[in-house]
Amino acid sequence: METHKAHCLIFPCAAQGHINPMLQFAKRLQHQGTKITLATTKFFFKTLQEVSGSIAVETISDGYDEGANEVPLDTYNAVFQKVGSENLTELILKLKDLGCPVDCIVYDALISWALDVAKSLGLRAAAFFTQSCAVYKIYYHVYAGLLKLPLEESKVEIPGLPPLLASDLPSFFSNYGSYPPIFQMVAYDQMKNIHEADWIFCNTFYKLEEEVIDCTSKILPIKTIGPTIPSMYLDKRLQDDKQYGLSRFMPMTNDCMPWLNERSTSSVVYVSFGSLAELDAEQMEEVAQGLRTSNYYFLWVVRESESNKLPKDFVKETSDRGLFISWCPQLEVLAHKSIGCFITHCGWNSTLEALSLGVPMIGMPQWIDQSTNAKFVVDIWKTGIKAQPDETGIVRRDVIHECISVVMEGEKGQEIRKNADNWKDLARKAFDDGGSSDKNIKDFVSKLIQS
C-alpha cells in the first residue's frame, strides 16, 4: 500500500487565543511530514503585527473584510457561516486545482459549519477544542439536557469532574442569560454535529485531566494533543519552534527581558489578563495598590486600550519596582528565573503555559471558562490560589497583597511551587517519544497518510 504526504487545512476562529493552540498543533503535524495550510479571515490577517514561521497561510472572507466591531455577534455568525462556507469551499477547490488537494480539515469546534463543508466535499474532518476537557464536558452536559439552566442548586455534580459551585461554571451558565450569542455558540452550535467529526482533539494532556478525559471518552472519541506551546519550552524536538508566530500584538521583548535579567530568582510578580479581558478602572486601581503595598518587583502587561485606567502617576511612583509594557513574549517571561508568580485571568492558554513552565498562579478569573480553570488550578492541580472578589465582584487590594504574600513566601507557597514543578515535568513527558500527546498526534498522521 502506498502512502502519501497528507494535506491538512487548519481553520481556527480569528482570535489570538484560538490561533495559537491550533497553529502549534499544525507545527506538530508538519514535523510529522504532513503538509499544512492555515486559513484565517482577511481582516484578522491584516491586523497581525507579527507573521513568522513555516506554516502557509491563506485568507478567506467572513463577510466583514474591514472589520466587524459594531456588528452583533449573532449577526456576524450568520454572515460568517454563509460567506465563510462559500469562501472555504472555493479555497479548498483552488488548492486542489493547484495540485495540493486537502485531505482533512482541522476546524475550531466553534466553527461547526466547517464540518458540513468538509463532508460536502468528501473530506475528513477533525474538531479542535481550544479549552480544557473539563469545560467541554460542562458544555456537553448542557447541550444534552443533563445540566438544567437556569441553575436551581448552588452545587453542581457532573461525572468525571470534582464537585462544583455554580460560581465555578463558565460565566454564561453561572450568570444565565448574560451572553446569549456566546451561550448559543458553545452550548449548542459547536455540539450539534460533533458526533459526525472523524476525530476530536482537545488542547490538554492526559495526566492533567485524567479522570474527566476517561469519562468524556465514553461519550466522545476525544484525543489529547496538548499542551500546545512551542516545542522549545517542552520537548525541544522542533528546534526552530520558539514562539507562536502569528500575533496581533508586538511584544516589547527588548524592554522587559533585560529588566528581568537584573532581578534575582523568584523576585518578580508577573501580571497579565490576556488579549481580551477588560478590567474596569476600580479593579485596575485595586490591582495597582495591591502591587504597591506588596513591595515586590512587578511586570504588568497593560494593553494600550487599557492604559488610561491606571491610577494617575502610578507608573511614575512605582518606577523603582515596576515595569509596564503593552505586550510581552509571555512564554519567555514565564520561563525566566526571576518570575515568582503569575497574577492571571486564568484563560486556558495562559493556564497551560504557567503549568507547562512551573509557575505558581494567583487566579483572578473574569468570564467565559476562567472560573472553571481557576477551580482546577486551586483545588485539583494545587498550583495556585484564587484572589476572592467581594460582594460587588471586585478583588480588593488587601486580598491581592495577601495572595502575593502567600504564594511568594511561607509554607503554602513552597508547596504550590513543588506542585508546579511536578506539572511542568508531566507536561514535558506528554510530548516525549511515546508520551500521550505525542502518540495521539502520530496516530492521527498515520491514519491520514493511509491511502
N, C-alpha and C positions, 0 to 999 in steps of 0.2 A: 504493500500500500504506500503510495507517495504522500509526502507531506509538503505543505507549502507555508510560507510565512503569512499568517493570518493578518487581517487589517481590521483594527477596532476604531470606531468613531466614538470619541468621548464627548458627552454632551451634558455639562453641568449647568445649574442655574447661574445666571450672570450676577453673582455676588462673591466677594472675596472669600468668605467662609465656606463656599461651596466649590469654587475653583481650586483652591489649594489642595484639599484632600484628593480630588479626582485627578488633578494634574500629577500628584505624587504616585497614585495608582498607575497612571499612564506610563510614567517613567519606569516603574517596575515591570510592566508588560513589555515595554520596549527593550529593556535589558534582557528579557527572555526571548527576544527575537521577533516580537510582534510589531507590525507597522502600526503607527498611531497617527490619527488626525484628531485634533481637539476643535470642536465647534463652539463658538460663542456668538453673542449678538454684536451687531455692528457698533451700536452705541457703547456697549461695555468695552469693546476693544479700543475704541477711540479714547476712553478715559484712562487707559493704562499708562502708568508712569515708568514702568519697568517691564521690558519684554526680553527674556533671555532663555537659553536652553535649547534643546534639540527637538522639541515637540513641534510638529507642523500645526499651525492654527488657521482655520477657515472661519469666515464670518457669515452669519445669516441675518435676515431682518426679523425683528419681533413686531414690526408694525410701527415702531417708535424710534426711528434711526437718529432722531435728535434728542432723545430722552423722554422719560415719562414721569417726571417728578410730580406733576399735579394730577396725574391720572389715577383714579381709584383702583385699588389692587384687583378687584373682581373684574373691572372693565379691561384692565391690562391683560389679565389672564385669558379672558375670552378672545381678545385680539391676537395675543401671542399664540394661542392654540391654533387659530385659523391661519394666520400668516406664517407662523413658525412651522406648522406641519407642511405647508406648501414649499417653503424655502428649504427645510431639511430634506424633503424628498428630492428637490432639484439638486441639492448639494451631493447627495448620495448617487444620483444618476450621473452627475458631472464627473465624480470620481471614477465611476465605472467606465465612462467614455474615455477617460484619461489612462485607462489600463490599471487602475488601483481600486478594484471593487471592494466594497465594505462587506465584511463577514458578520460583524456583530456591532450593535450599538450598546455602549455602556452609558446609560442615561441616569441623571439625577432623578430619584424617585418622585420628587416634587413635580417633574415634567412628565407626568404619567402618559400623556398622549404620544410621547416619543416611542413608547412600546407599540402603539397602534400603527405608527409609521413603519416601524421595523417589520411587523407582521404583514402589513400590506405589500411590502417589497420582498417578502420571503426571507427576511434576515433573522438571525438570532438576536436576543436582547437580554441584557443584564441590568437589573435595577441596582442603584448605588445609594445606600442610606448614609448620609453625611453626619448623622448624630449617633448617640450611643444606642446599643441594642436595648437597654432598659427603656429609653424614651420611645423607641419604636414599638416595644411591647405594650406600652401605655396607649399609643396611638391605635394599635390594632385592637386593643380591648374596647376602646370607644367605638371604633368602626364596626366591630362585631356585636355591639349592643351589650357587652359584658360589663361595661362600666357606664352606668346611667348618669346622664347630666341633665340639669344641674345636680351637683353632689348633694346627697341628703345626710351623709355622715362626715364627720371631721377626719375619720381614719379610713384608709383605702388599702385593701388587700388584693394583690394581683399575683398569680402564680409565678414563681421564679424571682420575684422582687421582694425586698425587705418590706416590712410594714411601713406605709407612707402616711403622712398627714396630707390633708388637702393642699396645704401650702407647699408641699414638696412636688406637686404635679406641675407640668407645663402651664404657663400663666393663662392660656386661653381655656384651660379646663378648671383651674382653681378660681379664676375670675371669669366665670362663664358669661359669654356674650361680649367680652371686651375687644376681641379681634375677629369678627365674623369671617372675613375673607381668608385669613390665615388658618382659622379653625377648619374651614371647608377644605383647604389645601392639604393639611396634614392628617386630618382625621378621616377624610373621605376620598378626595381625589387621588392621593398617592396610593391608597389601599384598594381601590375598586377593581383594578385589574392586575394586582401584584401576583396573583397565583398563575398568571399567564406568562410571567417572565421565565426565561430559561435558567437564569442564575440570579441570586440576590446576595449582594455584598454589603457588609457593614464595616464602617470605619472604627474598628475596635480590635482588641486582641483577646484570644480565648481566655487566658488566665485572668484578665481584668474583669470579665463579666461571665465567668464560667457557668454559674447557676442559671442566669437568665438566658444565656445562649442555648444551653441544653434544653431549657423549657420551650423557647421560641422555635427551636429546630423541629419540634414535634408538629408545629403549625406551618412554618415556612422553611424552605431549604436554605437557611441563611449561612453564609460563609464569612469568616472574619479575615480582613486583609490589612489591618492597621497595626500599629499607629502609622498614619500616612504623613510622616515627616521626612525631610531629606535624609538620605542614606548615611551621610557623613556624621549624623548625630545618633545613628543606631548601629548598623552592621558594617558600615563603611565599604560595602562592596561596589557601590556606584561612586567612583572616585570624584567625578565632577558634579555630584549632586549635593551642593552645599546650601542651596536656597530654593524657594518655591519657583520663582522665575517669572510669574505674571502678577503684577501688583498695581493697584490703583494709587498706592501711596509710595512716595520716595523716602526710603529710610535714611535717617540722619546719622549714618554709621560713623562718620568722621568726627561727629560731635560727642557721641555717647561712649564709644569704645575706649578712646584714650582716657576719658574721665573715669570709667570703671577700672581701667588698668592701674589707676593711682589709689584705688581703695583696697582695703585689706579683705581677707576671706570672710564671707558671710556677714558683711557690714552694711549692705545696701538693701533697702526696701524698694522693690520694683513695682510700679503701679500702672496698670493699663486696663481699660474697659473695652478693648476691641475696636473693630472698624465700624460698628453700627450703634452701639448703646449710647444714649444721651442722658447724662445726669443733669438735674436742674441746678440752679445756682445755689440753692440752700444745701444740697448734698455735696456740691463741689466745695463749699465753704467748710463743711464738717470734715471732709477728707483732708483738706488743706490744714486745718487746725489740729487734726489728729496726727498728721505727719510732723507738724511743727513741734508739738509737745513730746513726740517720741524720742527726739534727739538722735535719731539715726540718719545716715545719709539716705537720700531717696532719689530715684529716677522715675519721673512721672511723664507718661505719654499723654499729651493733651492735644487732640486733633485741632487743626486751625479753626474749625467750625465751633469748637467748644471753649476756645481760649478766653473769650470775653466773659466767661462765667467764673473765672478765677478771682479770688478776693483782690481788691486793689492793693498794689505794692507787695503782694505776697511773693512774687518771683524775686523781686529785688531784696526783700527782707530775709529770704532763705537761701540766697545765692551761695553762702558758705557751705551749705549741706545738700542743697537740692539742684537737680538738673531737669529742665523742662524741654521736651522735644515733641514735635508734631507727629513723628512716626519713628519706629526703630526696627532694626533687624532682630525681631523678638527671640528667635532661636539662639542667635549669637549671644544675646543678653542673658537669657536663661541659663545658658551653658557656662557663663562666666563665673569664676570662683568667688567674686565679690558679692554675688546675689545671695541674700539670706532668706528672703521670702517674696512672694508674689501676691499682691492685692489684685484680685481678678474678678471679672463679671461671671466667670465660670462658663463662658462659651465653650463648646465642645473642643474646638481646635486648640484653644489656649489651655484647657484642662489636660488634653492629651500631651501637649508639648511639655507642660510642667511635670506630668507623671513620667514622661519619657526621659526627662533630664534631671529628675530627682530633686525638684524644687518644691518646698513647702508652700501651701497656699492659704490665703485668707480670702474667703468667698464673700463677694457682695453681688449676688445674682440680681439681674434686672428684669428679665422677661423670657419668653419662649421656654427653652429646655433648661435654662440655667439653674433654677431651683432644684431640679432633679439631679443635675450634675453635682451641685453643691452637697446634696444629701449623701451621695456616694463618696465624695471626697472626704467628708467628715466622718460618717458612720461605717462605711464599708472598707474603703481603702485607707482611711485614717492618715491622710497626708496633709491635713489642714484643719482649719476651724472656720466657722461661719460668723461673720460680723452681723449680729442680730439687729434688725431695724426696730424702731419704736412703733407706737400705735399709729403714727402718721406715715410710716413707710420709710422714714429717714434713719440711716445709720449715723449715730451721733459721734462726735469727736472723741469722747471718753471711751466709747466702745472700740473705736478704731485704735486708739492709743493702747488699750488693754490687750487687744488681739495681737498687735505688733509685739508687745512685751512677752506674751505667752509663747509665740512662735519663735522669736529671736533669742529668748532667754529660757532658762529653767528646764525642769524635768520633762514637762509635756512637749516642749519644743524639741528636745533631744529625741523623744520617742517618735514624733512626727517626722523628723529628719531621717531617722533609721528606716521608717516605713517607706519614705520617699525614695531612698536609695534602693530598697528592695524592688519597688515597682520599676525603677529605672533599669535594673538588671533583667526583670521579666519582659519588659518592652523590647529590649535588645534581643533577647532569646527568641521572641516571636519571629524575628527575621533571620536568625541564624539558619544555616543549612538544615532543613528538616523541621524547623520551627513551625508553629501552627499557621501563621500568616504566609510564610514562605511556601509551605506545602500547598495551601489553598490557591495561591497565585500560579504555581507551577501546574497544578491540576487543571486550572481553567485554561491556561495556554495549551496544554496537551490536548484537551478536548477541542479547542478552537482549530488547531492545525491538522486534526484528523480529517482527511478528505472523504 
